[in-house]
Amino acid sequence: MDKEMEFFIFLIENYAQYKNTTADKVMKLWDRLELTDFIYDMYERYHIERLENAFEDIDRLVAEKNCQTQH
């Protein structure tokens, strides 16, 4: 397993805990909003900063995508 995948798993598990849900539900949400690949590709940025910064960025991305899908 490459370092990007290891970090992605770490990120999704911790994000799920932060949101009081499961990694499976987070993955389904990200897939539905077409964010999974984008978040995976953010490895270079997310792995060097505080995890909470990544969570805030992901929350913003999810909110923006949810807003777009409602219009």
C-alpha positions as CSV (number, residue, x, y, z in Angstrom):
1,M,0.0,0.0,0.0
2,D,1.4,3.4,-0.9
3,K,1.8,6.3,1.5
4,E,-1.1,8.2,-0.1
5,M,-3.5,5.3,0.4
6,E,-2.4,4.9,4.0
7,F,-2.9,8.5,4.7
8,F,-6.3,8.5,2.9
9,I,-7.5,5.7,5.2
10,F,-6.2,7.5,8.2
11,L,-7.9,10.7,7.1
12,I,-11.3,9.1,6.3
13,E,-11.3,7.2,9.6
14,N,-10.4,10.3,11.6
15,Y,-12.8,12.5,9.7
16,A,-15.6,10.0,10.4
17,Q,-14.8,10.1,14.1
18,Y,-14.8,13.9,13.9
19,K,-18.3,13.8,12.3
20,N,-19.6,11.1,14.7
21,T,-20.3,8.7,11.8
22,T,-18.6,5.8,10.1
23,A,-15.9,5.8,7.4
24,D,-18.3,3.9,5.1
25,K,-20.9,6.7,5.4
26,V,-18.2,9.3,4.8
27,M,-17.0,7.5,1.7
28,K,-20.6,7.2,0.3
29,L,-21.1,10.9,0.8
30,W,-17.8,11.8,-0.8
31,D,-18.5,9.4,-3.7
32,R,-22.0,10.9,-4.2
33,L,-20.6,14.4,-4.2
34,E,-17.7,13.3,-6.5
35,L,-15.1,14.4,-4.0
36,T,-13.3,11.2,-3.2
37,D,-10.6,11.5,-5.9
38,F,-10.1,15.2,-5.2
39,I,-9.6,14.6,-1.5
40,Y,-7.3,11.6,-2.2
41,D,-5.2,13.8,-4.5
42,M,-4.9,16.4,-1.8
43,Y,-2.3,14.2,0.0
44,E,0.5,16.7,-0.5
45,R,-1.4,19.4,1.3
46,Y,-3.3,17.5,3.9
47,H,-0.6,15.3,5.3
48,I,1.7,18.3,6.2
49,E,-0.9,20.4,8.1
50,R,-3.0,19.9,11.2
51,L,-5.6,17.2,10.6
52,E,-8.3,19.7,11.8
53,N,-7.3,22.0,8.9
54,A,-8.0,19.2,6.5
55,F,-11.4,18.6,8.2
56,E,-12.3,22.2,7.8
57,D,-11.4,22.2,4.2
58,I,-13.3,19.0,3.6
59,D,-16.4,20.4,5.4
60,R,-16.2,23.5,3.1
61,L,-15.9,21.3,0.0
62,V,-18.9,19.1,1.1
63,A,-21.0,22.3,1.8
64,E,-20.2,23.8,-1.6
65,K,-21.0,20.5,-3.4
66,N,-24.2,20.1,-1.4
67,C,-25.2,23.7,-2.3
68,Q,-24.5,23.0,-6.0
69,T,-26.6,19.8,-6.0
70,Q,-29.6,21.6,-4.5
71,H,-29.8,24.2,-7.3
